[in-house]
Amino acid sequence: MIRVLVVDDEALVRSGFELILNAAADIEVVATATGSEALAAVERTRPDVVLLDIRMPDVDGLTVLRQLRDVPDPPVVAMLTTFDTDDYILSALRSGAAGFVLKDTEPEQLAQLTRTLAAGGVVLSPKVSAALLRNAGTATTAEMDAEVARVERLTERERTVLVLLAEGLSNAEIGQRVHLSVGTVKDHVSAIFTKLRVPSRVQAALLAQRAGLLP
């Protein structure tokens, strides 16, 4: 059972997401919360996935996201928003968000997106992907050279895991592909994040693309 916390300042949105996700047999919304309640709700319910609104009047989603990075064994966090501006996307991903879903996503897709997040995958809407590609094209030559140099410090196994991660595979799927346990894959992913100096799978995937590891 995938345990989910929904964080949004609007009660109608919270109840709507709760109703949709609880209809799935393998998903349980263990709590809903506002921004100011989010950290306590995470500590109390220990969800696997947090769906977090990025714009809230009491405590905004980016602040909550940074707070959750300090929680022991933090949950996977995907940002929810009606906005697709580059600044918000990049700020959230740099702070460790594993996904960025626009609120106009079709309701029937929410359960599958949640499963992807829980499995260690990356969730991005097409508009968000386009914004990331625009940002990737603005990097200077010096920045790209430094990023490629960090990729070159990866071991052969870590580089293999990075490519599979960048293709959108979850930790379990990577483990099946290269015949490793999920725990070992998690260790490799953690080492990759440290060596590449990135907080999320999305940022690691972008570096892999810039380094020429992907088509």
C-alpha positions in Angstrom: 0.0 0.0 0.0 1.4 3.4 -1.0 0.9 6.0 1.7 0.2 9.5 0.4 0.0 12.9 2.1 -1.7 15.7 0.1 -0.7 19.3 1.0 -2.7 22.2 -0.4 -4.2 25.4 1.0 -7.6 24.7 -0.5 -9.8 22.2 1.3 -11.7 21.3 -2.0 -8.4 20.4 -3.7 -7.3 18.3 -0.8 -10.6 16.4 -0.6 -10.7 15.9 -4.4 -7.2 14.4 -4.5 -8.1 12.2 -1.5 -11.2 10.9 -3.2 -9.4 10.2 -6.5 -6.4 8.4 -5.0 -8.3 6.4 -2.4 -10.3 4.9 -5.2 -7.1 3.0 -6.2 -6.7 -0.3 -4.4 -3.0 0.1 -3.7 -3.0 3.8 -2.6 -4.1 5.3 0.8 -4.2 9.0 1.5 -3.1 8.9 5.1 -3.6 12.6 5.7 -4.2 16.0 4.1 -2.7 19.2 5.3 -2.0 22.9 4.7 1.5 24.2 4.3 1.9 25.1 8.0 0.7 21.6 9.0 2.8 19.7 6.4 6.0 18.9 8.4 4.0 17.7 11.5 1.8 15.6 9.2 4.8 13.9 7.6 6.4 13.2 11.0 3.1 11.8 12.3 2.0 9.7 9.3 5.3 8.8 7.6 4.0 8.8 4.0 5.8 7.3 1.0 4.7 10.1 -1.3 3.9 13.8 -0.7 1.9 15.7 -3.3 2.7 19.3 -2.4 1.2 22.5 -3.7 3.9 24.9 -4.6 1.9 28.1 -3.9 0.3 28.4 -0.6 -0.4 31.6 1.5 0.7 30.3 4.9 3.9 28.4 4.1 4.8 28.0 0.5 5.6 24.6 -1.1 9.3 25.4 -1.7 9.7 26.1 2.0 8.0 22.9 3.0 10.1 21.0 0.4 13.3 22.2 2.0 12.0 21.3 5.5 11.3 17.8 4.4 14.9 17.3 3.2 15.9 17.3 6.8 13.4 14.6 7.9 15.0 11.2 8.5 14.2 8.9 5.5 12.2 11.7 3.8 9.3 10.9 1.5 9.3 11.3 -2.2 7.8 14.8 -3.1 6.1 15.9 -6.2 5.0 19.5 -6.6 1.4 20.4 -7.6 0.6 23.7 -9.3 -1.4 25.4 -12.0 1.7 27.4 -13.0 4.5 26.2 -15.4 7.0 29.1 -15.1 10.6 28.1 -15.3 11.7 29.7 -12.0 9.3 27.7 -10.0 10.1 24.5 -11.8 13.9 24.9 -11.4 13.7 26.0 -7.8 11.6 22.9 -6.9 13.8 20.5 -8.7 17.0 22.0 -7.3 15.5 21.6 -3.8 15.0 17.8 -4.4 11.5 17.4 -5.9 11.1 14.1 -7.7 8.3 15.4 -10.0 6.3 18.4 -11.0 2.7 17.9 -12.0 0.3 20.6 -13.3 -3.1 20.6 -11.7 -4.8 20.2 -15.1 -3.5 16.6 -15.2 -6.3 14.2 -16.0 -7.7 12.7 -12.8 -7.3 9.1 -14.0 -3.5 9.7 -14.4 -3.0 10.6 -10.8 -2.9 7.1 -9.4 -0.3 6.0 -12.0 1.8 9.1 -11.4 1.8 8.3 -7.7 2.9 4.7 -8.3 5.7 6.0 -10.5 6.9 8.3 -7.7 6.7 5.6 -5.0 8.8 3.3 -7.2 11.5 5.8 -7.5 10.7 7.2 -10.9 10.5 10.7 -12.2 7.2 12.5 -13.0 7.1 15.5 -15.3 4.4 17.0 -17.3 5.2 17.8 -21.0 5.2 21.6 -20.2 7.7 21.0 -17.4 9.9 18.9 -19.6 9.9 21.7 -22.2 11.0 24.2 -19.6 13.8 22.1 -18.4 15.1 21.7 -22.0 15.0 25.5 -22.4 17.0 25.9 -19.3 19.5 23.3 -20.4 20.2 25.2 -23.5 21.2 28.3 -21.5 24.2 26.7 -19.7 27.5 28.3 -20.5 30.4 26.3 -21.9 32.3 26.5 -18.6 29.3 25.2 -16.7 28.8 22.3 -19.1 32.5 21.4 -19.0 32.4 21.3 -15.2 29.3 19.1 -15.2 30.8 16.7 -17.7 33.9 16.4 -15.6 31.8 15.4 -12.6 30.1 12.7 -14.7 33.5 11.3 -15.7 34.3 10.7 -12.1 31.5 8.1 -11.9 32.5 4.4 -11.9 31.4 2.3 -14.8 28.5 0.8 -12.8 27.4 4.2 -11.5 27.4 5.5 -15.1 25.2 2.5 -16.2 22.8 3.2 -13.3 22.7 6.9 -14.3 21.7 6.2 -17.8 18.9 3.9 -16.7 17.8 6.4 -14.1 17.8 9.1 -16.9 15.6 6.8 -19.0 13.0 7.0 -16.3 13.4 3.6 -14.7 12.6 3.1 -11.0 15.2 1.6 -8.6 13.5 -1.8 -8.8 13.5 -1.7 -12.6 17.2 -0.7 -12.7 17.9 -3.5 -10.3 16.2 -6.0 -12.6 18.0 -4.7 -15.6 21.5 -4.9 -14.1 20.9 -7.8 -11.7 21.3 -5.8 -8.4 19.2 -5.6 -5.3 17.1 -2.5 -4.8 19.2 -1.6 -1.8 22.4 -1.7 -3.9 20.8 0.4 -6.6 19.8 3.0 -3.9 23.4 3.1 -2.8 24.6 3.7 -6.3 22.0 6.5 -6.8 23.1 8.2 -3.6 26.7 8.0 -4.7 25.7 9.5 -8.1 23.9 12.4 -6.5 26.9 13.1 -4.3 29.4 13.0 -7.1 27.3 15.0 -9.5 26.3 17.5 -6.8 22.6 17.2 -7.6 19.6 16.8 -5.3 17.2 14.8 -7.6 16.9 12.3 -10.3 15.8 14.9 -12.7 18.9 17.0 -12.3 21.0 13.8 -12.6 19.2 13.0 -15.9 19.9 16.4 -17.3 23.6 16.0 -16.5 23.6 12.7 -18.2 22.0 14.3 -21.3 24.5 17.1 -21.4 27.4 14.7 -21.0 26.3 12.8 -24.1 25.3 9.6 -22.3 21.8 9.7 -23.8 20.6 9.8 -27.4 
